Amino acid sequence: MGTRAPQGLLLLLLLRLLLPRGASAGSLHSPGLSECFRVNGADYRGHQNRTGPRGAGRPCLYWDQTQQHSYSSASDPHGRWGLGAHNFCRNPDGDVQPWCYVAETEEGIYWRYCDIPTCHMPGYLGCFVDSGAPPALSGPSGTSTKLTVQVCLRFCRMKGYQLAGVEAGYACFCGSESDLARGRPAPATDCDQICFGHPGQLCGGDGRLGIYEVSVGSCQGNWTAPQGVIYSPDFPDEYGPDRNCSWALGPPGAALELTFRLFELADPRDQLELRDAASGSLLRAFDGARPPPPGPLRLRSAALLLTFRSDARGHAQGFALTYRGLQDADDPAPSKGSAQTPAGPPDGANVSCSPRPGAPEAAIGAQVFLTVTAASVLLLLLLLLSLLRLLRGRSCLLAPGKGPPALGPSRDPARSWAVWYRRPRGVALPCPPGDPQVESLTASYRPLSASSQSSLRSLISAL
């Protein structure tokens, strides 16, 4: 035990030398302005009840009056998805963003995505126009049929850039803050393309970049801003096995307040430790069986060293925690429901919370969830294989969103194809205009740009 404090201090010094002070703190500030810490807004519990912000858009239907659909308050009796006797936007099915049911239109659309300005995870900087001349982000770029947000973040992090942008579901661009200064913001709803590598994430749009700070999901950092957010490694993807990551946390002030917005570790062998940076003493330790307490956690330490380790089988969503520095360790008093930790427990002492009541039930629920998720992934793979087989045969397909199919595949294998789409009904891949089978649909769908179609054809032909 006597060597742990020097090791902790040495690691803290190395992190502070390798990373410029405040470099990773970036603009992940003002986390209190965000109501979402998952990339798809599944944790949104706000009160927006229209599809547009500030009273715009269509009114949402009440969840206790939607029994004719797949999701209602009756299908969420324990409130896991946040449904109830209200009409607030939610994401009960793990879609790419919160949505709600609306009064059915003449076109048969009965649900809409919600544009919620406060539901963007900290580190996401917004949707921007990319005209291509010049590119919105001037650094290196690449494409991938397995693109996720974190795949792009990791690529740009390795290249030494501050920003990463995802576009059209499969393209990644890197850039710096000077690029962002001259960027043209676009409506958030323009970044509506699903990532090729993850059906629950959005990767920009057609000629639109979704831009992130590369510090999201990094495995190390030196955080010195007065407040900010720290994500588990590889976030918003799941963390991988054998991860060993550390973050130095030293905002101005005499004490710290942490709030865990998300905490999902695979098992007790995946652990997060909080140590006092000056003494190296263990303040708290959490794992898959011992989650942190709800509400703010106050620590009488001016600086912390956070260490996360996963075992060889570790795979889970991970964690997202917000922090802020407190000027006085004794004041203000902890708010109701917060947990306060006295300074200086014995070195190596584990003072983490005991498992909350209902932990066995939570474990059973997690097993059921993992089983359902595995089945869903298998079904998705089968659907993707069917889609690729259709594209290889140069056929036509309409893949709607939450509604029933409106168009089947073409029987003529000699026809070429083009890409059309319309939110929120999904992605349409009909034949070019003139095909009597889809002539009536092209008026309501808009085509991808010629450059995007060319790139997409190249990717599909390479599969």
C-alpha positions, 0 to 999 in steps of 0.5 A, spaced: 500 500 500 505 504 501 507 505 493 500 507 491 500 514 493 507 515 489 504 511 483 498 516 483 502 522 484 507 520 478 501 519 474 498 525 475 504 529 474 505 525 467 498 527 465 499 534 466 506 534 463 503 531 457 497 535 456 497 542 456 493 545 462 486 546 460 487 542 453 482 537 455 477 541 458 475 545 452 468 547 451 465 541 454 463 547 459 456 549 462 454 541 462 448 544 466 445 547 460 444 540 457 439 535 458 442 529 455 448 525 456 447 519 451 448 521 444 441 519 442 437 522 447 435 516 450 436 519 457 432 525 456 426 527 461 425 534 459 418 537 458 418 539 451 411 537 448 412 539 441 416 537 435 420 543 434 423 548 440 420 554 443 413 552 441 414 550 434 412 544 430 406 539 431 403 538 438 405 531 441 400 526 443 399 524 450 403 517 452 397 514 455 392 515 449 397 512 444 395 504 446 394 503 438 401 504 437 407 500 439 409 505 445 404 508 451 404 509 458 401 502 459 407 499 455 412 502 460 409 501 467 415 502 471 417 508 468 424 506 465 423 509 458 420 516 461 413 515 459 407 516 463 400 521 463 404 526 459 406 528 452 413 530 453 418 527 447 422 521 449 426 515 446 423 509 448 425 504 442 433 507 442 432 511 436 437 516 434 433 522 437 427 523 442 420 523 438 413 523 439 406 520 436 403 526 433 396 526 429 396 522 423 397 526 417 394 525 410 401 522 408 400 517 413 405 520 418 403 519 425 410 520 429 415 525 428 422 526 431 423 532 436 428 538 435 430 539 442 436 544 443 438 542 450 438 535 448 445 534 445 450 531 449 456 536 451 462 535 446 457 535 440 458 542 437 452 542 432 450 541 425 454 545 420 454 546 412 459 543 408 459 545 401 465 542 399 469 548 396 472 549 401 471 543 406 468 545 413 473 542 416 480 542 413 484 537 416 484 529 413 478 525 412 476 518 410 470 514 409 468 507 412 462 502 412 463 501 419 463 509 421 460 511 428 461 517 432 467 514 436 471 511 430 471 518 427 473 521 434 479 516 435 481 518 427 482 525 428 485 524 435 490 520 433 491 525 427 492 531 432 486 535 431 481 538 436 475 537 432 471 531 428 466 531 423 461 526 421 457 526 414 452 522 410 453 516 415 460 514 412 464 520 412 469 523 417 473 529 417 478 533 422 479 540 423 481 545 428 477 551 432 479 556 426 475 552 421 469 552 426 469 560 427 468 560 419 463 555 419 456 556 417 451 553 422 445 548 419 438 546 423 439 540 427 434 536 423 439 537 417 444 532 421 439 526 420 443 520 417 444 514 421 451 512 422 453 506 417 456 502 423 451 504 429 443 504 428 442 508 434 447 514 432 447 520 427 453 521 423 451 528 420 447 529 413 447 530 406 452 536 405 451 537 413 457 535 418 455 533 425 461 536 429 464 533 436 470 535 440 475 529 440 476 529 447 469 526 448 471 518 450 478 519 450 482 515 455 486 520 458 485 528 460 487 534 464 481 537 466 482 544 469 476 548 467 471 550 473 466 545 470 465 540 465 464 533 463 468 526 463 466 520 459 468 513 459 473 511 454 470 510 447 464 514 449 458 514 446 460 507 443 461 502 449 468 501 452 472 495 450 476 490 454 482 491 458 482 499 458 486 502 463 485 510 463 486 516 467 484 523 468 487 528 472 481 533 475 483 540 478 478 545 477 479 552 481 477 551 488 478 547 495 473 542 493 469 538 488 462 536 486 461 530 482 454 528 479 454 521 475 449 522 469 450 515 467 453 509 470 453 502 466 459 498 467 458 490 465 460 487 472 464 488 478 471 487 475 470 493 471 472 499 476 472 506 477 476 509 482 477 516 485 483 518 489 486 524 492 491 527 487 495 530 493 496 524 497 494 518 493 489 516 498 482 512 495 476 516 496 471 512 493 471 506 488 465 504 484 464 498 479 458 494 476 455 491 482 456 498 486 454 504 482 455 511 485 449 514 489 444 518 486 445 526 486 451 530 487 457 527 490 461 532 494 469 531 496 473 535 500 479 534 495 482 540 491 484 535 485 482 528 483 485 522 479 480 518 476 482 511 474 478 506 470 479 499 468 475 494 465 477 486 464 478 482 458 470 481 457 468 488 459 463 491 454 458 496 456 455 503 455 460 506 461 459 513 464 458 520 464 459 525 470 459 532 470 464 536 475 464 543 478 469 546 483 467 549 489 470 555 492 469 553 500 470 545 502 465 547 508 460 551 504 455 551 501 452 545 504 450 539 500 443 539 497 438 534 499 440 527 496 447 529 495 453 525 498 458 528 502 465 525 503 470 527 509 477 528 507 483 523 508 480 516 509 485 510 510 489 509 504 486 503 500 480 503 504 474 502 500 468 507 502 464 506 496 456 505 497 453 498 498 449 496 493 442 499 492 436 495 494 433 491 488 440 490 485 439 483 484 432 485 480 437 490 476 442 484 474 436 480 472 433 486 468 440 487 465 441 480 463 434 480 459 436 487 456 442 484 453 439 478 451 433 482 447 439 487 444 443 481 442 437 478 438 435 485 435 443 486 433 442 479 429 435 481 426 439 488 424 444 484 421 440 479 417 436 486 414 442 489 412 445 483 408 438 483 405 439 490 403 446 489 400 443 483 396 438 487 393 443 493 391 448 488 388 442 486 384 440 493 382 433 493 385 429 498 388 427 498 395 423 503 400 425 502 408 420 506 412 421 508 419 416 506 424 411 505 419 409 499 414 412 498 408 409 502 402 414 499 396 417 492 395 423 491 391 423 491 383 423 485 379 427 488 373 435 486 375 437 490 369 435 497 372 440 502 376 438 505 382 438 512 386 438 514 393 432 518 395 430 520 402 424 523 407 424 524 414 422 521 418 419 516 414 426 513 413 431 512 407 428 510 400 432 507 395 427 507 389 429 507 381 430 513 377 424 518 376 420 515 370 419 508 373 411 507 374 412 504 380 415 510 384 413 515 380 408 518 385 413 517 391 419 522 388 415 528 389 415 527 396 422 525 397 428 529 395 434 526 392 441 525 395 446 530 391 450 527 385 457 527 389 454 523 395 450 518 390 457 517 387 461 516 394 455 511 396 455 507 390 463 506 391 462 504 398 456 499 396 460 496 390 466 495 395 462 491 400 
